Amino acid sequence: MPPVSAAEAAAREGSGECRSLAQIIDRIGDKWTVMVVGHLSRGSLRFNELMRAIPGVSHRMLTLTLRGLQRDGLVSRTAFATVPPRVDYALTELGLSLTGPLTMLAGWASDNKLAVEAARVAYDVALAEDI
């Protein structure tokens, strides 16, 4: 049996570090997170502005996404004592540091969209032939 690397062993055992990394990747890879970070990268927005800017997001999903981003230190929430009450959301420095990698990932997706679609078609055709 070949030797097992520390990373492989940790992944097999479900170490705390691997779970933590998986949770972070789950957060930043979530479609709603990507959209929220993208919109907030242009400046702070109120909840309803985000709702209008992100097609298909429900009130509940946006609330959960913003809370998760706050918890992870990526978004700040500022409440103003005005009538009516006003709450602004903005990216923190940590959140801003995520915009570069997300932009690169979006660029990769755009550059490789046709290749991925062709691979999907080829896979589906091969799968249908096996049936």
TIRO-2110 file (N, C-alpha, C; in Angstrom, 1 decimal):
// TIRO-2110
0.8, -1.2, 0.0, N, 1, A
0.0, 0.0, 0.0, CA, 1, A
0.9, 1.2, 0.0, C, 1, A
0.6, 2.2, -0.9, N, 2, A
1.5, 3.4, -1.0, CA, 2, A
1.3, 4.3, 0.2, C, 2, A
2.4, 5.0, 0.6, N, 3, A
2.3, 5.9, 1.7, CA, 3, A
1.2, 7.0, 1.5, C, 3, A
0.6, 7.4, 2.6, N, 4, A
-0.5, 8.3, 2.6, CA, 4, A
0.0, 9.7, 3.1, C, 4, A
-0.3, 10.7, 2.3, N, 5, A
0.2, 12.1, 2.7, CA, 5, A
-0.6, 12.5, 3.9, C, 5, A
-0.1, 13.5, 4.6, N, 6, A
-0.7, 14.1, 5.7, CA, 6, A
-2.1, 14.7, 5.3, C, 6, A
-2.2, 15.3, 4.1, N, 7, A
-3.4, 15.9, 3.7, CA, 7, A
-4.5, 14.8, 3.4, C, 7, A
-4.0, 13.7, 2.8, N, 8, A
-4.9, 12.6, 2.6, CA, 8, A
-5.4, 12.0, 3.9, C, 8, A
-4.5, 11.8, 4.8, N, 9, A
-4.9, 11.2, 6.1, CA, 9, A
-5.9, 12.1, 6.8, C, 9, A
-5.6, 13.4, 6.8, N, 10, A
-6.5, 14.4, 7.5, CA, 10, A
-7.9, 14.4, 6.8, C, 10, A
-7.9, 14.3, 5.5, N, 11, A
-9.2, 14.3, 4.8, CA, 11, A
-10.0, 13.0, 5.1, C, 11, A
-9.2, 11.9, 5.2, N, 12, A
-9.9, 10.6, 5.5, CA, 12, A
-10.5, 10.7, 7.0, C, 12, A
-9.7, 11.3, 7.9, N, 13, A
-10.2, 11.3, 9.2, CA, 13, A
-11.1, 12.4, 9.5, C, 13, A
-11.3, 13.3, 8.5, N, 14, A
-12.2, 14.4, 8.7, CA, 14, A
-11.7, 15.4, 9.8, C, 14, A
-10.4, 15.7, 9.7, N, 15, A
-9.8, 16.6, 10.7, CA, 15, A
-10.5, 17.9, 10.8, C, 15, A
-10.3, 18.6, 11.9, N, 16, A
-10.9, 19.9, 12.1, CA, 16, A
-10.5, 20.9, 11.0, C, 16, A
-9.2, 20.8, 10.7, N, 17, A
-8.7, 21.7, 9.7, CA, 17, A
-9.4, 21.5, 8.3, C, 17, A
-9.5, 20.3, 7.9, N, 18, A
-10.2, 20.0, 6.6, CA, 18, A
-11.6, 20.4, 6.7, C, 18, A
-12.3, 20.2, 7.8, N, 19, A
-13.7, 20.6, 7.9, CA, 19, A
-13.8, 22.1, 7.8, C, 19, A
-12.9, 22.8, 8.5, N, 20, A
-12.9, 24.2, 8.5, CA, 20, A
-12.7, 24.8, 7.0, C, 20, A
-11.7, 24.2, 6.3, N, 21, A
-11.5, 24.6, 4.9, CA, 21, A
-12.7, 24.3, 4.1, C, 21, A
-13.3, 23.2, 4.3, N, 22, A
-14.5, 22.8, 3.5, CA, 22, A
-15.6, 23.8, 3.7, C, 22, A
-15.8, 24.2, 5.0, N, 23, A
-16.8, 25.2, 5.3, CA, 23, A
-16.6, 26.5, 4.6, C, 23, A
-15.3, 26.9, 4.6, N, 24, A
-15.0, 28.2, 4.0, CA, 24, A
-15.2, 28.1, 2.5, C, 24, A
-14.8, 27.0, 1.9, N, 25, A
-15.0, 26.9, 0.4, CA, 25, A
-16.5, 26.8, 0.1, C, 25, A
-17.2, 26.1, 1.0, N, 26, A
-18.7, 26.1, 0.8, CA, 26, A
-19.3, 27.5, 0.8, C, 26, A
-18.8, 28.3, 1.7, N, 27, A
-19.3, 29.7, 1.9, CA, 27, A
-19.0, 30.5, 0.6, C, 27, A
-17.7, 30.5, 0.2, N, 28, A
-17.3, 31.4, -0.8, CA, 28, A
-17.7, 30.9, -2.2, C, 28, A
-18.0, 29.6, -2.3, N, 29, A
-18.4, 29.0, -3.6, CA, 29, A
-19.9, 29.0, -3.8, C, 29, A
-20.7, 29.4, -2.8, N, 30, A
-22.1, 29.5, -2.9, CA, 30, A
-22.6, 30.5, -3.9, C, 30, A
-23.6, 30.2, -4.7, N, 31, A
-24.0, 31.1, -5.8, CA, 31, A
-24.5, 32.4, -5.2, C, 31, A
-25.2, 32.4, -4.1, N, 32, A
-25.7, 33.7, -3.5, CA, 32, A
-24.5, 34.5, -3.0, C, 32, A
-23.5, 33.9, -2.4, N, 33, A
-22.4, 34.6, -1.9, CA, 33, A
-21.7, 35.3, -3.0, C, 33, A
-21.4, 34.6, -4.1, N, 34, A
-20.7, 35.2, -5.2, CA, 34, A
-21.5, 36.4, -5.7, C, 34, A
-22.8, 36.3, -5.8, N, 35, A
-23.6, 37.5, -6.3, CA, 35, A
-23.6, 38.6, -5.3, C, 35, A
-23.7, 38.3, -4.0, N, 36, A
-23.7, 39.4, -3.0, CA, 36, A
-22.3, 40.1, -3.0, C, 36, A
-21.2, 39.3, -3.0, N, 37, A
-19.9, 39.9, -3.0, CA, 37, A
-19.7, 40.7, -4.2, C, 37, A
-20.1, 40.2, -5.3, N, 38, A
-20.0, 41.0, -6.6, CA, 38, A
-20.7, 42.3, -6.5, C, 38, A
-21.9, 42.4, -6.0, N, 39, A
-22.6, 43.6, -5.9, CA, 39, A
-22.0, 44.6, -4.8, C, 39, A
-21.6, 44.0, -3.7, N, 40, A
-21.0, 44.8, -2.6, CA, 40, A
-19.6, 45.3, -3.0, C, 40, A
-19.0, 44.7, -4.0, N, 41, A
-17.7, 45.1, -4.4, CA, 41, A
-17.7, 46.5, -5.0, C, 41, A
-18.9, 47.0, -5.4, N, 42, A
-19.0, 48.3, -5.9, CA, 42, A
-19.4, 49.4, -4.9, C, 42, A
-19.6, 48.9, -3.6, N, 43, A
-20.0, 49.8, -2.6, CA, 43, A
-21.1, 49.3, -1.7, C, 43, A
-21.3, 49.9, -0.6, N, 44, A
-22.3, 49.4, 0.4, CA, 44, A
-23.7, 49.6, -0.2, C, 44, A
-24.6, 48.6, 0.2, N, 45, A
-26.0, 48.6, -0.3, CA, 45, A
-26.9, 48.3, 0.9, C, 45, A
-28.1, 48.7, 0.7, N, 46, A
-29.2, 48.3, 1.7, CA, 46, A
-29.7, 47.0, 1.3, C, 46, A
-30.4, 46.3, 2.2, N, 47, A
-31.0, 45.0, 2.0, CA, 47, A
-31.9, 45.0, 0.7, C, 47, A
-32.8, 45.9, 0.6, N, 48, A
-33.7, 45.9, -0.5, CA, 48, A
-33.0, 46.2, -1.8, C, 48, A
-31.9, 47.0, -1.8, N, 49, A
-31.2, 47.2, -3.0, CA, 49, A
-30.5, 45.9, -3.5, C, 49, A
-30.0, 45.1, -2.5, N, 50, A
-29.5, 43.8, -2.8, CA, 50, A
-30.6, 42.9, -3.4, C, 50, A
-31.7, 42.9, -2.8, N, 51, A
-32.8, 42.1, -3.2, CA, 51, A
-33.2, 42.4, -4.7, C, 51, A
-33.2, 43.7, -5.0, N, 52, A
-33.5, 44.1, -6.4, CA, 52, A
-32.4, 43.7, -7.4, C, 52, A
-31.2, 43.8, -6.9, N, 53, A
-30.0, 43.6, -7.8, CA, 53, A
-29.8, 42.1, -8.1, C, 53, A
-30.2, 41.2, -7.2, N, 54, A
-29.9, 39.8, -7.4, CA, 54, A
-31.2, 39.0, -7.8, C, 54, A
-31.3, 38.7, -9.1, N, 55, A
-32.5, 38.0, -9.6, CA, 55, A
-32.6, 36.6, -8.9, C, 55, A
-33.9, 36.4, -8.5, N, 56, A
-34.2, 35.0, -8.0, CA, 56, A
-33.9, 34.8, -6.5, C, 56, A
-33.2, 35.7, -5.9, N, 57, A
-32.9, 35.4, -4.4, CA, 57, A
-34.2, 35.7, -3.6, C, 57, A
-34.5, 34.9, -2.7, N, 58, A
-35.6, 35.1, -1.8, CA, 58, A
-35.1, 35.9, -0.6, C, 58, A
-36.1, 36.5, 0.1, N, 59, A
-35.8, 37.3, 1.3, CA, 59, A
-35.0, 36.5, 2.3, C, 59, A
-35.5, 35.3, 2.5, N, 60, A
-34.9, 34.4, 3.5, CA, 60, A
-33.5, 34.0, 3.1, C, 60, A
-33.3, 33.7, 1.8, N, 61, A
-31.9, 33.2, 1.4, CA, 61, A
-31.0, 34.4, 1.4, C, 61, A
-31.4, 35.6, 1.1, N, 62, A
-30.5, 36.7, 1.2, CA, 62, A
-30.2, 37.0, 2.7, C, 62, A
-31.1, 36.9, 3.5, N, 63, A
-30.9, 37.1, 5.0, CA, 63, A
-29.9, 36.1, 5.5, C, 63, A
-30.1, 34.8, 5.1, N, 64, A
-29.1, 33.7, 5.6, CA, 64, A
-27.7, 34.0, 5.0, C, 64, A
-27.7, 34.4, 3.8, N, 65, A
-26.4, 34.6, 3.1, CA, 65, A
-25.6, 35.7, 3.8, C, 65, A
-26.3, 36.8, 4.0, N, 66, A
-25.7, 38.0, 4.7, CA, 66, A
-25.3, 37.7, 6.1, C, 66, A
-26.1, 36.9, 6.8, N, 67, A
-25.7, 36.5, 8.2, CA, 67, A
-24.4, 35.6, 8.2, C, 67, A
-24.4, 34.7, 7.2, N, 68, A
-23.2, 33.8, 7.1, CA, 68, A
-22.0, 34.6, 6.7, C, 68, A
-22.1, 35.6, 5.8, N, 69, A
-21.0, 36.4, 5.4, CA, 69, A
-20.5, 37.3, 6.6, C, 69, A
-21.5, 37.8, 7.4, N, 70, A
-21.1, 38.6, 8.6, CA, 70, A
-20.3, 37.7, 9.5, C, 70, A
-20.9, 36.5, 9.8, N, 71, A
-20.2, 35.6, 10.7, CA, 71, A
-18.8, 35.3, 10.3, C, 71, A
-18.6, 35.1, 9.0, N, 72, A
-17.2, 34.8, 8.5, CA, 72, A
-16.4, 36.0, 8.4, C, 72, A
-16.9, 37.2, 8.7, N, 73, A
-16.0, 38.4, 8.6, CA, 73, A
-15.9, 39.0, 7.2, C, 73, A
-16.7, 38.6, 6.3, N, 74, A
-16.6, 39.1, 4.9, CA, 74, A
-17.5, 40.3, 4.7, C, 74, A
-18.6, 40.5, 5.5, N, 75, A
-19.5, 41.6, 5.3, CA, 75, A
-19.7, 42.3, 6.6, C, 75, A
-19.8, 43.6, 6.6, N, 76, A
-20.2, 44.3, 7.8, CA, 76, A
-21.7, 44.8, 7.7, C, 76, A
-22.3, 44.9, 8.8, N, 77, A
-23.7, 45.4, 8.8, CA, 77, A
-23.7, 46.6, 9.7, C, 77, A
-24.2, 47.8, 9.1, N, 78, A
-24.3, 49.0, 9.9, CA, 78, A
-25.7, 49.5, 10.0, C, 78, A
-26.2, 49.5, 11.2, N, 79, A
-27.6, 50.0, 11.4, CA, 79, A
-27.6, 51.5, 11.8, C, 79, A
-28.4, 52.3, 11.2, N, 80, A
-28.5, 53.7, 11.5, CA, 80, A
-29.8, 54.0, 12.2, C, 80, A
-29.8, 54.8, 13.3, N, 81, A
-31.0, 55.1, 14.1, CA, 81, A
-31.7, 56.2, 13.4, C, 81, A
-32.4, 55.9, 12.3, N, 82, A
-33.2, 56.8, 11.5, CA, 82, A
-34.6, 56.3, 11.4, C, 82, A
-35.5, 57.2, 11.0, N, 83, A
-36.9, 56.8, 10.8, CA, 83, A
-37.2, 57.0, 9.3, C, 83, A
-37.4, 55.9, 8.5, N, 84, A
-37.4, 54.5, 8.9, CA, 84, A
-36.0, 54.0, 9.2, C, 84, A
-35.9, 52.9, 9.9, N, 85, A
-34.5, 52.4, 10.1, CA, 85, A
-33.8, 52.1, 8.8, C, 85, A
-32.5, 52.2, 8.9, N, 86, A
-31.7, 52.0, 7.7, CA, 86, A
-30.5, 51.1, 8.1, C, 86, A
-30.3, 50.1, 7.3, N, 87, A
-29.2, 49.1, 7.5, CA, 87, A
-28.4, 49.0, 6.2, C, 87, A
-27.1, 49.2, 6.3, N, 88, A
-26.2, 49.1, 5.1, CA, 88, A
-25.3, 47.9, 5.3, C, 88, A
-25.0, 47.2, 4.2, N, 89, A
-24.1, 46.1, 4.1, CA, 89, A
-22.9, 46.5, 3.3, C, 89, A
-21.7, 46.1, 3.7, N, 90, A
-20.5, 46.5, 2.9, CA, 90, A
-19.5, 45.3, 3.1, C, 90, A
-18.6, 45.2, 2.2, N, 91, A
-17.6, 44.2, 2.3, CA, 91, A
-16.5, 44.8, 3.3, C, 91, A
-16.0, 43.9, 4.1, N, 92, A
-14.9, 44.2, 5.0, CA, 92, A
-13.6, 44.1, 4.2, C, 92, A
-12.5, 44.3, 4.8, N, 93, A
-11.2, 44.1, 4.1, CA, 93, A
-11.1, 42.7, 3.6, C, 93, A
-11.5, 41.8, 4.5, N, 94, A
-11.4, 40.4, 4.2, CA, 94, A
-12.3, 40.1, 3.0, C, 94, A
-13.5, 40.6, 3.0, N, 95, A
-14.4, 40.5, 1.9, CA, 95, A
-13.9, 41.0, 0.6, C, 95, A
-13.3, 42.2, 0.7, N, 96, A
-12.7, 42.8, -0.5, CA, 96, A
-11.6, 42.0, -1.1, C, 96, A
-10.8, 41.3, -0.2, N, 97, A
-9.7, 40.4, -0.7, CA, 97, A
-10.2, 39.2, -1.4, C, 97, A
-11.5, 38.9, -1.3, N, 98, A
-12.1, 37.8, -2.1, CA, 98, A
-12.5, 38.2, -3.5, C, 98, A
-12.6, 39.5, -3.8, N, 99, A
-13.1, 39.9, -5.1, CA, 99, A
-12.1, 39.5, -6.2, C, 99, A
-10.8, 39.6, -5.9, N, 100, A
-9.8, 39.2, -6.9, CA, 100, A
-10.0, 37.7, -7.4, C, 100, A
-9.9, 36.8, -6.4, N, 101, A
-10.1, 35.4, -6.7, CA, 101, A
-11.4, 35.1, -7.4, C, 101, A
-12.5, 35.7, -7.0, N, 102, A
-13.8, 35.5, -7.6, CA, 102, A
-13.8, 36.0, -9.1, C, 102, A
-13.2, 37.1, -9.3, N, 103, A
-13.1, 37.7, -10.7, CA, 103, A
-12.3, 36.7, -11.6, C, 103, A
-11.2, 36.2, -11.0, N, 104, A
-10.4, 35.2, -11.8, CA, 104, A
-11.2, 34.0, -12.1, C, 104, A
-11.9, 33.5, -11.1, N, 105, A
-12.8, 32.3, -11.3, CA, 105, A
-13.8, 32.6, -12.4, C, 105, A
-14.5, 33.7, -12.3, N, 106, A
-15.5, 34.1, -13.3, CA, 106, A
-14.8, 34.2, -14.7, C, 106, A
-13.6, 34.7, -14.8, N, 107, A
-12.9, 34.8, -16.1, CA, 107, A
-12.6, 33.4, -16.6, C, 107, A
-12.2, 32.5, -15.7, N, 108, A
-12.0, 31.1, -16.2, CA, 108, A
-13.3, 30.5, -16.7, C, 108, A
-14.4, 30.7, -16.0, N, 109, A
-15.6, 30.1, -16.4, CA, 109, A
-16.0, 30.7, -17.8, C, 109, A
-15.9, 31.9, -18.0, N, 110, A
-16.2, 32.6, -19.2, CA, 110, A
-15.3, 32.0, -20.4, C, 110, A
-14.0, 31.9, -20.1, N, 111, A
-13.0, 31.4, -21.1, CA, 111, A
-13.3, 30.0, -21.5, C, 111, A
-13.8, 29.2, -20.5, N, 112, A
-13.9, 27.7, -20.8, CA, 112, A
-15.4, 27.3, -20.9, C, 112, A
-16.3, 28.2, -21.0, N, 113, A
-17.7, 27.8, -21.1, CA, 113, A
-18.0, 26.9, -22.2, C, 113, A
-17.5, 27.2, -23.4, N, 114, A
-17.8, 26.3, -24.5, CA, 114, A
-17.2, 24.9, -24.4, C, 114, A
-16.0, 24.8, -23.8, N, 115, A
-15.4, 23.5, -23.6, CA, 115, A
-16.1, 22.7, -22.6, C, 115, A
-16.6, 23.3, -21.5, N, 116, A
-17.4, 22.6, -20.5, CA, 116, A
-18.7, 22.1, -21.1, C, 116, A
-19.4, 23.0, -21.9, N, 117, A
-20.6, 22.6, -22.5, CA, 117, A
-20.4, 21.4, -23.5, C, 117, A
-19.3, 21.5, -24.2, N, 118, A
-19.0, 20.4, -25.2, CA, 118, A
-18.7, 19.1, -24.4, C, 118, A
-18.0, 19.2, -23.3, N, 119, A
-17.7, 18.0, -22.5, CA, 119, A
-19.0, 17.4, -21.9, C, 119, A
-19.9, 18.2, -21.5, N, 120, A
-21.2, 17.8, -21.0, CA, 120, A
-22.0, 17.0, -22.1, C, 120, A
-22.1, 17.6, -23.3, N, 121, A
-22.8, 17.0, -24.3, CA, 121, A
-22.2, 15.6, -24.7, C, 121, A
-20.8, 15.5, -24.8, N, 122, A
-20.2, 14.3, -25.1, CA, 122, A
-20.4, 13.2, -24.0, C, 122, A
-20.4, 13.7, -22.7, N, 123, A
-20.7, 12.7, -21.6, CA, 123, A
-22.1, 12.2, -21.7, C, 123, A
-23.1, 13.1, -21.9, N, 124, A
-24.5, 12.7, -22.0, CA, 124, A
-24.7, 11.8, -23.2, C, 124, A
-24.1, 12.0, -24.3, N, 125, A
-24.2, 11.1, -25.5, CA, 125, A
-23.7, 9.8, -25.1, C, 125, A
-22.5, 9.7, -24.6, N, 126, A
-21.9, 8.4, -24.2, CA, 126, A
-22.7, 7.7, -23.2, C, 126, A
-23.3, 8.4, -22.2, N, 127, A
-24.1, 7.8, -21.2, CA, 127, A
-25.4, 7.2, -21.8, C, 127, A
-26.0, 7.9, -22.8, N, 128, A
-27.2, 7.5, -23.4, CA, 128, A
-26.9, 6.2, -24.3, C, 128, A
-25.7, 6.2, -24.9, N, 129, A
-25.4, 5.0, -25.7, CA, 129, A
-25.2, 3.8, -24.8, C, 129, A
-24.8, 3.9, -23.6, N, 130, A
-24.5, 2.8, -22.7, CA, 130, A
-25.9, 2.2, -22.2, C, 130, A
-26.9, 3.0, -22.3, N, 131, A
-28.2, 2.5, -21.7, CA, 131, A
-28.9, 1.6, -22.6, C, 131, A
END
